[in-house]
Amino acid sequence: MGRFLIPANSKKSLLLFGLFNSFDMILFGSGIGVSMILIAILPVEQMTMSFLAITPALITGFLVFPVPNYHNVLTIILSALAFFTQNQKFIWKGWCVLDEYKDQKIKE
C-alpha cells in the first residue's frame, strides 16, 4: 500500500509557461540582451553585421527550443555529453537474477 499514481504532466507545472525553467529564461534573455546591444553598436545596414548581431538570440533560442520526449535541445546536449563522458553502471533486475543489489542505493 501507499503507492501513488503520478500524472504524466506533473513536471510541467514546475515550468514557466509549461515549457521553460528559470535557467532557460535567463539564458534566452541574456541572448536577446546581447543581440540588442550588438544591434545598437554594429552597423546593421550590412547583411553580415545584421546576421552577426542576431546570432546570440538565434543560438540561445535554438538551445531552449522545446522538443518531444525531452525538455529542450539543451537538455538533449547535456544528456548526450553526460552519457559519453561518464562511466555508466547498468544493473538489470530481471526474473533470473538474484537481488544482490537490494541494499545498495542506485545513483540516478
N, C-alpha and C positions, 0 to 999 in steps of 0.2 A: 504494500500500500504506500501511499504518499507519493505517487508518481503524478507528474503534472504534464499536461499537453501544452506545448509552447507553440503559439501560432507562427506560421512561416514568415510573417511580416513584422515580427516583434522588434527586430533590429532597425527597421525603417523609422520607428518612432523616435529613435535616438538621433536621427539625422535631420539637418536643416532642410526644409522643403522636401523631406523624404528621400533626398539624394546625396547631400553633401554633409561632411562633418566639419568641425571648425577649422581644422588644418587645411582642408580643401578650399574653404572660403578665403583663408588668409593667403594661401598660395596663389589662387586666381586673382585676388585683389591686388597682391603685390605685382603680378604680371601686368595687370591693367594699369596700375600706377606707374610702373617703369615705362610702359608704352606711351602713356600720356606725357610723361616727362620727355621722352625721346621725340614725340611729335612736336612738342614745344621747342626743342633745341635744334633738331635736324631740319635741313631744307627739304620738306616733303614734296616739293614740286617735282623732284626726280623720282622715277618709279622705284629704283633700287633703295633710295633713302626712305621712301614711304613704307616699303616692304620691311626694311630693317627696323623701322620704328614700331611696327605692329607685331614683329616676331615674338617678343616676350609674352604678349597676350595670347597669341596663337599656340605657343608651346604649353603654357600653363592651362589653357583651355582644353588642349588635347589630353593633358595628364589627368584632369578632373572630369573628363567626359564619361558619363555612366555607360557601362556595358553589361550585358546579361551575365548572370552567374557570378559576377564579381562586383565590387563596389564601384571601381572605376579603373582606368588604364594604369594609374599609378600603383594601385593595389596589385594588378597583374605583374607589373615590372618588379615590384618589391617581392612578391611571392616567387617569381622565377629566379630572382637573384638569391633569395634565401635557399631555394631548392638546390641550386647548382653550387653554392659556396659553403653550405653547412653539411655536417655529417648527419645522415638520416638513420633512424632506428625504427624499423617497422616490425611490430610484434603482431603476429597473426594468432588470433584466438579462435581456432576452429573447433569442430567437434572431435577431432582426432588428436588434439594436443592437450597435454595436461596443463592445468592452470598454474604454472610455476612462477609467473609474474604477478600473482594475485595481490601480494602485499606491497609491491613497488608502485610508486606513483609515476605514471607515464606523462612525460613532458608533452604538452600540446602546442 
